[in-house]
Amino acid sequence: MKVSFWIPKDENPQNIMNFIENEITEAKNIKSKETRKDVNTALTLMKWNIRTYGTGYCYYADETKLVADKYEGRIKKYHCGRDFVEPEKPSDYT
């Protein structure tokens, strides 16, 4: 499972951490043991990196790694699925 999270730099970091904590709690309801573990691992990686680097990044995490790219956009977007979701065109950034 892959988790994508675009976080504008003006977002409140505590609200983002609360959101991720809530998603970790919700992930406990995933029926597939492997998917549940993968999502939990990805969200935990994301949580620790957001604590370190903060907002203004697009975070992409799966069960093995996390990538953080600078993000200048204003759209906050969270996605959990088979593929990462990245901004595709300039209008995604504003």
C-alpha positions in Angstrom: 0.0 0.0 0.0 1.2 3.5 -0.9 0.4 6.6 1.0 0.7 10.1 -0.5 0.2 13.3 1.4 0.6 16.8 0.0 0.9 19.3 2.9 1.0 23.0 2.1 3.5 25.0 4.2 0.8 27.1 5.9 -0.9 24.0 7.4 -0.9 23.7 11.2 1.6 20.8 12.0 -0.4 19.7 15.0 -3.5 19.3 12.9 -1.5 17.2 10.5 -0.2 15.0 13.3 -3.7 14.6 14.7 -4.9 13.6 11.2 -2.2 10.9 10.9 -2.8 9.6 14.4 -6.5 9.2 13.4 -5.5 7.4 10.2 -3.3 5.0 12.1 -6.3 4.3 14.4 -8.6 3.7 11.4 -6.0 1.4 9.8 -6.6 -1.0 12.6 -9.9 -1.8 10.9 -8.3 -3.0 7.7 -9.1 -6.7 7.3 -6.0 -7.8 5.5 -3.2 -8.3 8.0 -0.5 -7.5 5.4 -2.3 -4.4 4.1 -2.9 -3.2 7.7 0.7 -3.6 8.6 1.9 -1.9 5.4 -0.4 1.1 5.9 0.6 1.4 9.6 4.3 1.3 8.7 3.9 3.9 6.0 1.9 6.3 8.2 4.4 5.9 11.1 7.3 6.7 8.7 5.4 9.7 7.5 4.6 10.9 11.1 8.2 10.8 12.2 9.4 12.7 9.1 6.7 15.3 9.4 7.9 15.9 12.9 11.4 16.4 11.6 10.7 18.3 8.4 7.3 19.8 8.9 4.9 21.1 6.3 5.6 22.3 2.8 6.3 18.8 1.4 4.7 16.0 -0.5 5.4 12.9 1.4 5.3 9.5 -0.3 5.6 6.4 1.9 5.1 2.6 1.6 6.1 -0.3 3.8 9.8 0.2 3.1 10.7 3.8 2.5 9.6 7.5 2.5 10.4 10.2 0.0 9.7 13.9 0.8 9.7 16.5 -2.1 9.3 20.2 -1.6 5.8 21.4 -2.2 4.8 25.0 -3.0 1.1 24.3 -3.6 -1.9 25.2 -1.6 -3.9 21.9 -1.9 -3.8 19.5 1.0 -4.3 15.9 -0.3 -4.1 12.5 1.4 -4.4 9.3 -0.6 -3.8 5.6 0.4 -3.9 3.1 -2.4 -2.0 1.0 -4.9 -0.1 3.9 -6.4 1.3 7.2 -5.3 -0.6 10.3 -6.2 1.5 13.2 -7.4 0.6 16.7 -8.7 0.2 16.3 -12.4 -0.1 19.9 -13.6 0.6 23.4 -12.4 -3.0 24.0 -11.4 -2.6 21.2 -8.8 -0.2 23.4 -7.0 -2.4 26.5 -6.6 
